[in-house]
Amino acid sequence: MIKPLKIYYWPIPFRGQPIRALLTYVGADWDEADTSHVREMKDLPVDRQAGPFMAPPFLIDEEANVALSQMSAILVYLADKYRLMPESAVQRAQTIKILADANDVLDEITLFGGRSMWSKAGWADFVSTRLPRWLDVFERTAIDHGVTESAGTLLATPAIGLADIVSASLWYTMMDRLPAIEPLVMARAPIIAAHAKRFFALPTIAAFDSQQKLVWQDLYCGGQIEQSIRTMLNDVGIDPA
Ligand SMILES: N[C@@H](CCC(=O)N[C@@H](CS)C(=O)NCC(=O)O)C(=O)O
């Protein structure tokens, strides 16, 4: 049976992960387009695409007549649809800020989708300056909202919201698929690491993640840039201090 929601994304976690985690969390069913269809849709002239877009992820919600690209836009749409967006203007803005931060981290670790490959000096600088500072940004957000290593939601909302799903997907996936990074996350942002692990320990999310790992193993962002990240982790490493 054709499902009303269809995700066009590559067969990797990366920008698809928060979208899949959100849909899993709310118990929604969705189809993933075959890679050949993802490529076909992406390469169509813009006036023939189901909605205008440059690069996946791309979501089609057949029932609502919605076709949307940009990870953040897709997540906000789905969060509204499934009541995972906070009510207050401030918390909505903070949620979008966290989305933008997460998207920046994904861009930075992949050198903007692999436009160039990591040099040893560039990697050493990233893991000793920018990545720890990003962790500080997320950790401060958690602390400011009363999150502890054992409880709490990122914006102090009464229930898990989009901000939680995005932060957890970002940091859990990075720690799990690139385990050499985990000690840095745990040392620099212990509350964020625990928060991410808590979300991914929820039974449906854990089942989704282990099912995905059965198929894709440790795949993170794919392509030559993943190879470059792994080479750097191997050759340069990371200092959790
Ligand atoms: N800002 C976009 C970035 C989209 C993007 O860079 N997608 C990558 C995969 S994560 C891609 O397929 N890039 C191919 C391209 O840009 O042609 C988003 O957040 O969705």
Ligand as a Chemical Component Dictionary entry (heavy atoms), coordinates in Angstrom:
data_LIG
# 
_chem_comp.id                   LIG 
_chem_comp.type                 NON-POLYMER 
_chem_comp.pdbx_formal_charge   0 
_chem_comp.three_letter_code    LIG 
# 
loop_
_chem_comp_atom.comp_id 
_chem_comp_atom.atom_id 
_chem_comp_atom.alt_atom_id 
_chem_comp_atom.type_symbol 
_chem_comp_atom.charge 
_chem_comp_atom.model_Cartn_x 
_chem_comp_atom.model_Cartn_y 
_chem_comp_atom.model_Cartn_z 
_chem_comp_atom.pdbx_ordinal 
LIG N1  N1  N 0 20.420 23.039 3.265  1  
LIG C1  C1  C 0 19.980 21.774 2.751  2  
LIG C2  C2  C 0 21.224 20.974 2.338  3  
LIG C3  C3  C 0 20.872 19.816 1.453  4  
LIG C4  C4  C 0 22.092 19.019 1.105  5  
LIG O1  O1  O 0 23.224 19.504 1.143  6  
LIG N2  N2  N 0 21.857 17.757 0.749  7  
LIG C5  C5  C 0 22.947 16.864 0.452  8  
LIG C6  C6  C 0 22.789 15.566 1.180  9  
LIG S1  S1  S 0 22.755 15.861 2.920  10 
LIG C7  C7  C 0 22.942 16.595 -1.038 11 
LIG O2  O2  O 0 22.310 15.679 -1.520 12 
LIG N3  N3  N 0 23.690 17.416 -1.785 13 
LIG C8  C8  C 0 23.782 17.294 -3.210 14 
LIG C9  C9  C 0 23.757 18.628 -3.889 15 
LIG O3  O3  O 0 23.794 19.669 -3.217 16 
LIG O4  O4  O 0 23.680 18.637 -5.127 17 
LIG C10 C10 C 0 19.169 21.037 3.815  18 
LIG O5  O5  O 0 19.340 21.334 5.001  19 
LIG O6  O6  O 0 18.339 20.190 3.474  20 
# 
loop_
_chem_comp_bond.comp_id 
_chem_comp_bond.atom_id_1 
_chem_comp_bond.atom_id_2 
_chem_comp_bond.value_order 
_chem_comp_bond.pdbx_ordinal 
LIG N1  C1  SING 1  
LIG C1  C2  SING 2  
LIG C1  C10 SING 3  
LIG C2  C3  SING 4  
LIG C3  C4  SING 5  
LIG C4  O1  DOUB 6  
LIG C4  N2  SING 7  
LIG N2  C5  SING 8  
LIG C5  C6  SING 9  
LIG C5  C7  SING 10 
LIG C6  S1  SING 11 
LIG C7  O2  DOUB 12 
LIG C7  N3  SING 13 
LIG N3  C8  SING 14 
LIG C8  C9  SING 15 
LIG C9  O3  DOUB 16 
LIG C9  O4  SING 17 
LIG C10 O5  DOUB 18 
LIG C10 O6  SING 19 
# 
